[in-house]
Amino acid sequence: MKPPCILILCTGNSCRSHLAEGILRRALGEGFRVESAGSKPAGYVHPLGIKAMAEIGIDIRGHRSKHLDEFLTDEVETVITVCGNADQACPMFPGQMNRHHWPFDDPAHASGSEDEQMAVFRRVRDEITKIFGAYAAGRLDATRG
């Protein structure tokens, strides 16, 4: 039996969705498949996102920016969108499945020095850790129940 697939979607698939993917993978462990994608992939994973995740012991250097079309034929059980700004178009995924929308600011739009930008990446990473950590705890409790 294949593990349930949880797909985290954002527009660019360069920051928030990768932070969430790494955090959720670590929190859930081997019993789940966690992926991320975007409706308009940026084509890269943001270097400051990689750096922010390394600070908490999660290596996302091997991640790549993917289009959500790569998952259209997969058995996706849950879709979680993480787009933050109301004017930003979050992708929708077809089919019947669990859906959650947890918006976060996009750290890729942070300005200032690298230290100032890193502060934004850390804040968003920590917000994602709280929300996705609680979600993972609930999912793991349900599998034990």
C-alpha positions in Angstrom: 0.0 0.0 0.0 1.4 3.4 -1.0 1.6 6.0 1.7 -0.8 8.9 1.4 0.4 11.8 -0.7 0.2 15.3 0.8 0.9 18.0 -1.8 1.8 21.5 -0.7 1.0 24.1 -3.4 2.1 27.7 -3.9 2.5 29.8 -6.9 6.3 29.9 -7.5 7.3 26.7 -5.6 10.6 28.4 -4.6 10.1 29.2 -0.8 7.1 28.6 1.4 6.1 25.3 -0.2 9.6 23.9 0.2 9.9 25.1 3.8 6.6 23.4 4.5 7.6 20.2 2.6 10.8 19.8 4.5 9.2 20.5 7.9 6.2 18.2 7.3 8.4 15.4 6.0 10.5 15.5 9.1 7.4 15.7 11.4 5.5 12.9 9.7 8.3 10.5 9.0 8.1 7.5 6.6 4.4 6.8 6.7 3.5 9.7 4.3 4.7 11.1 1.0 5.1 14.8 1.1 5.6 16.8 -2.1 5.4 20.4 -3.2 4.7 22.2 -6.5 3.5 25.4 -8.0 1.2 26.8 -10.7 4.0 29.0 -12.1 7.3 27.4 -10.8 10.2 29.8 -10.4 12.6 27.2 -11.6 14.7 27.2 -8.4 14.6 26.8 -4.7 15.5 30.1 -3.0 19.0 30.0 -1.5 17.9 31.8 1.7 15.2 29.2 2.2 17.8 26.5 1.9 19.9 28.4 4.5 17.0 29.0 6.9 16.1 25.3 6.8 19.8 24.2 7.4 19.7 26.3 10.6 17.1 23.9 12.0 18.8 20.7 10.6 16.7 20.1 7.5 18.5 19.8 4.2 16.4 20.9 1.2 19.3 21.4 -1.2 18.0 18.4 -3.2 14.5 19.9 -3.7 13.6 21.3 -7.1 10.9 23.7 -8.3 8.1 21.6 -9.9 4.8 22.3 -11.7 1.6 20.9 -10.2 0.9 19.1 -13.5 3.5 16.6 -12.4 1.0 15.4 -9.8 -2.2 15.3 -11.9 -2.1 11.6 -12.3 -1.0 10.8 -8.7 -3.3 9.7 -5.9 -3.1 13.0 -3.9 -4.9 12.6 -0.6 -4.4 16.1 0.7 -3.7 19.5 -0.8 -2.4 22.3 1.3 -2.0 25.8 -0.2 0.4 28.2 1.5 0.1 31.4 -0.6 -0.2 34.4 1.6 -1.2 37.6 -0.1 -4.8 38.0 -1.1 -3.8 39.4 -4.5 -1.7 36.3 -5.2 -3.4 33.5 -7.2 -3.1 30.2 -5.3 -3.3 27.2 -7.5 -6.3 24.8 -7.1 -5.8 21.1 -7.6 -8.5 19.0 -9.3 -10.3 16.1 -7.8 -11.9 15.2 -4.5 -9.5 15.2 -1.5 -8.8 17.0 1.7 -7.9 20.7 1.2 -6.4 23.2 3.6 -5.3 26.8 3.0 -2.8 28.1 5.5 -1.4 31.4 4.1 2.0 32.7 4.9 3.9 35.8 3.8 6.3 35.2 0.8 9.9 35.6 2.1 11.1 35.8 -1.5 9.7 39.3 -1.5 11.8 40.4 1.5 14.0 43.4 0.9 17.0 44.9 2.6 20.3 43.4 3.5 20.8 39.6 3.6 20.5 39.7 7.4 17.1 41.5 7.1 15.9 39.1 4.5 17.0 36.1 6.6 15.0 37.5 9.5 11.9 37.2 7.3 12.8 33.7 6.1 13.3 32.7 9.8 9.9 34.2 10.8 8.0 32.5 8.0 9.9 29.2 8.6 9.0 29.3 12.3 5.3 30.1 11.5 5.2 27.2 9.1 6.8 25.0 11.8 4.0 25.8 14.2 1.1 25.2 11.8 2.5 22.1 10.1 3.8 20.7 13.3 0.3 20.8 14.8 -1.1 19.3 11.6 1.5 16.5 11.7 0.7 15.7 15.3 -3.0 15.4 14.5 -2.3 13.1 11.5 0.0 10.9 13.5 -2.6 10.7 16.3 -5.2 9.7 13.8 -3.1 6.8 12.5 -2.5 5.5 16.0 -6.2 5.7 16.9 
